[in-house]
Amino acid sequence: MSSSNNPDVHPDLMKSMGAAKRVDFATSNIPLWLMRFLSGFVPAIPLVGVTLSTVHVPGPPGCKPVRTLLIVPKNLPQDRLPPAVLWIHGGGLILGTPEISVPRCCLFALELNAVFALPDYRLAPDHRAPAAVDDCYAVLDWLKNGADGRVDGSVLAVGGESAGGGLAAAVVQMAKDTRVAIRSQILMYPMLDDRSAFNAEEYPEPAGVKIWHRKNNILGWSSYLGEEHVKDPASAPPYAIPGRRVDLSGLAEAWIGVGTEDLFHQEDVEYARRLKDAGVKVELMVVPGAFHAFDAWLDNKSSLRKDWDGGMLGVLKRTLA
């Protein structure tokens, strides 16, 4: 992995291989509340061509409203309402805020002339499954109904990264079962299946894993599911583990991207295969040598960045047109 001409590593990743490290949330002496506090600090970026605002969307029945960031292009066409994309942040189901997804979503909103809604969903272990997916679905339902006159609720896509990608897959499954039309789903190295945490024999950890490894994954899934459902996943709430869903037919077209050194590589490739077998159109991008969240280390002008973002944008542009 250290050789500059290693064919198993995309050349754009060579400089980041030493910079990215294993991060041990599971064994850290830093309390979870402090990790959450620190993860909320996101460098401010200049908002060029978009507005960023906060709304509070009605939450699931009996729950508080969901704080949601709205990214709206300034020069939207005046003759029609824009499409909408629900974008869900990552953080292993235990960390993160929607602010971490703002830079990418601002760029995508401009490219697509679409409104992006980023929910601040409830985190585990304070709120176990299905709290996170229910919050995200509540925001999707708000978008479906027009977002108080802001969007065309009939033209929707869902996406997210890491845990957010897993939640996006779950929201799309919920939408299919409740007959809400979704044009496409964008799943960046999604956290789909608890078996990559608890079944090391079936889901071996890649040799080059960084950032999110098995111990962290065990913490994330244990926090979200609770001990009872870890022992008996079949009893988990519906949509808690999207990778375990049996019937994938009729789901929205998907783009799935993951690296070969990502702990989620096997489950993501398997989910893509199962979607295809169920008749769902899928575009799968597998990046040689890429670790989890590798794109955070990429130069914005690199060929891999252009291919990675371009793959997502290509599907979104076509399906939201």
Stockholm file with secondary structure:
# STOCKHOLM 1.0

chainA/1-321         MSSSNNPDVHPDLMKSMGAAKRVDFATSNIPLWLMRFLSGFVPAIPLVGVTLSTVHVPGPPGCKPVRTLLIVPKNLPQDRLPPAVLWIHGGGLILGTPEISVPRCCLFALELNAVFALPDYRLAPDHRAPAAVDDCYAVLDWLKNGADGRVDGSVLAVGGESAGGGLAAAVVQMAKDTRVAIRSQILMYPMLDDRSAFNAEEYPEPAGVKIWHRKNNILGWSSYLGEEHVKDPASAPPYAIPGRRVDLSGLAEAWIGVGTEDLFHQEDVEYARRLKDAGVKVELMVVPGAFHAFDAWLDNKSSLRKDWDGGMLGVLKRTLA
#=GR chainA/1-321 SS CCCTTCTTSCGGGGGGTTTCCBCCSTTCSSCHHHHHHHHTCCCCCCCCSEEEEEEEECCSTTSCCEEEEEEEETTCCSSSCCCEEEEECCSTTTSCCGGGGHHHHHHHHHHHTCEEEEECCCCTTTSCTTHHHHHHHHHHHHHHTTTTTTSCTTSEEEEEETHHHHHHHHHHHHHHHTTCCCCEEEEESCCCCTHHHHCTTTSCCCTTCCBSCHHHHHHHHHHHHCHHHHHCGGGSCTTSSGGGCSCCTTCCEEEEEEETTSTTHHHHHHHHHHHHHTTCCEEEEEETTCCTTGGGGSCTTSHHHHHHHHHHHHHHHHHHC
#=GC SS_cons         CCCTTCTTSCGGGGGGTTTCCBCCSTTCSSCHHHHHHHHTCCCCCCCCSEEEEEEEECCSTTSCCEEEEEEEETTCCSSSCCCEEEEECCSTTTSCCGGGGHHHHHHHHHHHTCEEEEECCCCTTTSCTTHHHHHHHHHHHHHHTTTTTTSCTTSEEEEEETHHHHHHHHHHHHHHHTTCCCCEEEEESCCCCTHHHHCTTTSCCCTTCCBSCHHHHHHHHHHHHCHHHHHCGGGSCTTSSGGGCSCCTTCCEEEEEEETTSTTHHHHHHHHHHHHHTTCCEEEEEETTCCTTGGGGSCTTSHHHHHHHHHHHHHHHHHHC
//
